[in-house]
């Protein structure tokens, strides 16, 4: 069918642009001897995960256990969980999943390590999550990292997989120079943690982290061995506003869009679209209209205002670039996959709403 015949609001995926983004990141990592493990919290799609792995990714990351379960059920067999799993019911699910796929996860507390060890029925790979200063998850000092490494090493059913270090709040610093300075300072701290672990005799085979905003910087600094970038496949408005080039970083393309329709056109300053708070995440501000000189303003659950000197007419379609792709994707059931203006496929968003 034609893209213009899709009901709106509708999530649109440009397959060719996304595939070029996947290939560009895979090539970047391979050229620098780095493993690539893209974060599936961005797309939540088994089809996209398969395309990333086919392009050379070592596996994928998931933020939540339920995401991993959903993707594993669709044949994804190498998954790293980037958040701790602590509830007894969730640990039981984790142990069951570990019996079916290659699975790893992070921990940041000795009590969690002990609970994982008690439940494990076969070797379970655990990474030490190190807090870069966000105070979200992760051990808070090199000494705490060493104590956790000792606790993991003491358990026969656990294996120390390495260290995770994700500088989330630094990903969207718009200036590359400012972003580089921030990540360089934080990486020096990570190096001190790794030095303490290695001096104590712990092998750290993998140091995983990075994101779309910092992957080229992390590659240049040379401490991480694995990249967890996610949003590069779509290039949402929030990342497009950042200076991502430099350090040999590839140029990514817009690949994810939201099509909306003008449903009211009674004012000289704006028209009303049928896409509002229920169609897009709002944490990163408004979307970017793919229309010269136009801006968008949220006006309610179902509606948004398009403001421009040259306004579209009643019934006309408007394309928007989502502000923050991860939570926007979580609001939709499927991607309508296009080549040009032709709809060529529909991909279920496999792990939509899997937040447990």
N, C-alpha and C positions, 0 to 999 in steps of 0.2 A: 504494500500500500504506500501511498505518498505520505510523507511527514505531515503535510498540511491537513490530512484527513484524521490525524490522531486527536482524540478528545484531550482537552487541557484542564488543569495544568498537568504536564507530563514530563518525566525525566528522560532526557535524550542523551545517548552516548554515541559519539563519533568513533566508530571502531578503528578506522585507519589511523586517526590521530592518536588514540590510546595505544595502539600497537607500536607506533613509532616512539612514543614515550617509554614504553616497556623496553624496547630494543635499545634506546639511548642509555637508560640507566644500567641495563645489563652490560652493555659495552663499556661504560665508565668503570663499573666495579671490576670487570674482568681485566681491563687494561692495567689496573692498579693492584691486582692480586688480592682483592677483597671479596669476601662472600657477600651475597645479597640475599636478604630474607625480608621481602616486602611486608608491610603491615596491612593485613586484610581488614582491620577495623575501618579502613577507608572505603573499600568497595563491598565487603561482605558477600562476595560472589564466588562460587566454586568455578564458574567458567573463567573469570578473570584470573583467579589463582592458578588455574591450569595453564593459562597463557604465560603467566610470569615464570612458572617453573619450567615450561618448555623453552623459554628464552634463556634459562641458565640459573634461575634462583635456586638456592639450596633448599628452600621450603618457604613457609610463610610464618608471620606472627599473628596472634589473635590477642585482643585485650581481655576477653571474657571466655570462661570455660564453655559456655553454651555456644558461642561463635565457633569454637574449635570443634565441638561435637557436631554441629550442623555441617561444617565443611568436611570433616572426616567422613561423615555419612555419604558425601558426594565424591569420595575417592581421594581427598587430600591427605597424604600420609606422613608429612613431616611438619610439625607445628610447634612453635614456641609461644608460651603464654607469658605476656609481659606484665601481668599483675598477679600478686599473691593469691593463692587459693587457701582459705583458712577454715571455712565452715565444715563440720564433719560430713554432712551430706554431699557437699561439693568435692571434698577429698575422696569420698567413695566413688563418685563419678569420674574423678581424675584418674584414680587407680584403674578403673575399668577401661578408660580411653587409652591409658598407657599400655594396656595389654593388646591393643589393636593397631597402634601407629607409633612412629617415632615421635616422642613427646618430651618437651622440656618446659620448665617453668622457673619463675623467680621466687625467692624468699628473702625476707629481711628481718626475721626474728627467730631466735632459737626455739621458742615454743612451737612455731609453725614447722620448723625443721623436724622436731621430735614427733609431731603429729603425722607428718608425711612419712617418716621412717616407720612408725607403728603400723600405718595402713598399707604401705607398699608391699606388693606380692612379687614384684620383679624389680630390677634396678630402675630407679627413677632419676633423671638428670635434673639437677637443681643449679640455678645460677644465683649468685649474690647480687641482689639489687642494691645499687649504691645511689644514695640521694645526692644530686648535684646542687642542692640548696633550695629546691622547690618546696621541701617539707611535705611532700605528697606520699610517696612510698620510698623505701630504701633505707639502708643502714646510715647512721648519721656521723660515723667517724671511721678512720682506718682501723682503729682498734676493734670496733664492732664488726667490721668486715672480716677481720682475722678470727674473731671468736666464732662467727658464723661458719667460716671455712673449716675451722677445727670441728665444729659440731657436725657439719655435713660429712667430713672425712671419717668421723668416728662411727658412722652408721653404715653397716654392710649393704643395705638396700638403696643407698643414695650414692650418686656420683656427682662430683663438682664439675659442672659444665663450663664455668667461666664466670664472667662479670657482666652485668648489664648496667649501662649508664646512658640515660636519655635526658638530654637538656631540652625539655619541652618548651619552656617559656622563652628560650632563645631562638626558636625556629622562625618567629615572625618579626624579628628586628629588621626593619626595612633596609637599612644601610648595610651593605656587605662588610664594610670596614668595621662598623660597630659590632656586627654579629661575630666577626672573626675575633675581635679583641675579647668579647665575652666568652666565647667558646674556648679560646686559647687559655684563658685564666682557669676555667673549669677543668680543662683537660690536664693542666698541671696538677690539680688536686687528684684527679683520677690516677695519674701516673704514680703519685705518692701511695695511693691505696694498693695499686698493683705491685709496687716495690716491696711493701710490707708483706703482702701475701707470698710473693716469690721468695723473699728472704727467709720466710718461715717454712719454706719447702713445699708450698702448694703450687702445682702446675695450673696455669690459667690458659686453657687451649683457645678460648674464644672471648673476645671483648666486644660485645654487641651494643648497638645504639644508633644514634643519628636519626635524622629525619630529612624531609625535603628541603628544609631551610638551611641545614648545616652539613649535608653529606659531603660536599666538595671540600669544605673546611676540615671536617673530620678526616677525610682521606689525606689531605695535605699535612695535617698534624701527625698522622701516622701511629696513633695509639689504638684506635678501634680496628678490629679485624673483620667485622661484619656490620652491614648497613641495614637498618630497619625502615627505610623510607616508604611512605605510603601514598601521599597525595600527589606525587609527581605524575601519576598516570592520568589525572584529571586536570591539574592546574586550576584550582579554584581561584576566586577573586582575591582572597586573602594572601595566597602565595604569589599571584601575579603582581601584587603590589610590592613584593620584596625583590631586591636585587639579587637574583639567584645565580647569575653568570659570574665567571671568574674561577680561577683554579682548574681550568679545563672542564668545567661543568657543562653538560649539554644544555641546549635550549629546548624547553618543553612547550607543548602546544595545548591550547584549550581543547578539551575532549568531552567535558560534561556540561550539559545545558539544561535549562528548564524552559519549555515553551508554554506561553500563556496567551490568552485571548482578551482583546478589548471588549468589555461587556457594558460599559457606560461611557458616553462621550458627550457630556452636556456642559463642559466648562472650557474656557479658552486657555487655561493654564495646564490642564492635565486631563488624562483619561484614566479609567479604572480597569485594572486587570483582574482576572479570576485566580490569581495566585497570591496568597498571603502567608500568614504565620504557619499554616498547616502544610505548606508546600516547600518551605525552606527554613533552614536553621537561621537564628537571629543573633547568635552570640558574637558574630564577626561583622555585624552591620548589614547594610542592604546589599542586594545583588547588583551586578553591573549589567545594564541593558546593552545588548549588542546592537546599538543604534546610535549614531553620532549625536552628541550633545544632549542625550537623554539621561535622566536620573530616576531612581526608584525610591519610593517611600512606603513602608508597611502601613496599612490602614485598617488591619483587622485580621481575624482568623482566615477569612476566605479571599481577602482583597488587598490590592496594592495600587498605588498611584504611580503612573508614568508621567513625568514632568519633562516637557520639551517645547522648544519653539515651534517645531514641526511635528504635530501630533498624528499618530496613526488613527485610522478611521474605525468606527464601530465594526466589530467582527474581525478586525485585522489581528494577525498573530504577531507576538513580540517574543524574542528570545532573550533569556537572561543567563548570565554566568553566576552560578551559585556562590554565596559568600564563603561558606565553609562546607566542604564536600562531605565529610564523614557523617555529621548529624543530619545533613540534608538527605543523603542516600537512605538513612534509616527511616525516613518518612514515606518511602515509596516501596511498592511491592516488586517492581521490575524496572529494568532498563529497556527502553525502546532503542534498538541499535540501528544506526543509520549509516548509509554510504551516500554522501551528497544529500539529496532530498528524498531518498527512497528508504523506507523502513525494510530492513533485511532480516531482522531477528528480534526476539524478545527474551531477555535473560532474567530469570528470577533472582531477586536479591536474597540469596540463600539464608543468610544469618540475620536478616532484618529482625529487630526487636529482641535478639538473643542477648539479654543483659545479665543473666545469672551465672 
